[in-house]
Amino acid sequence: MTPRLALAALLTASLALAGCGRAGQLDQPAPLFGAKAKADYDAKKRAEADAKAKAAKKDNSQPTTPDLPDPNHPPLTQAPYSTQIPGAGPSPFGSAPPGAIPSPGSGPQ
């Protein structure tokens, strides 16, 4: 196999497998045959739904605590910018006044 063909096959396989998974728990499909199997499946689903509703009701009955700010990290009063370089202009895109920053190669004389 040439490297290009191998890369194309790998890319195609990865794209094909990308949508195959499902997040979370998989659900069992309903049975196709048998009245007893269908009744058992329906009873199991009803029991799961009742348990989920009971758990949701129990969770809602507990008092919630308000989100309190962290005393160790108070909110910032200003943006966390670094200090300005001495001699630089106020704008990073503007030009500085003449003589503020020495020209390259013009060291102390």
ZIVENDA-V425322 format. One record per helix or strand of 2 or more residues. SS is the DSSP state (2 for helix, 1 for strand). FROM is the first residue (numbers start at 1). TO is the last residue. If there is no record, write none. Layout:
{{SS/FROM/TO} {SS/FROM/TO}}
This chain:
{{2/3/18} {2/35/61}}
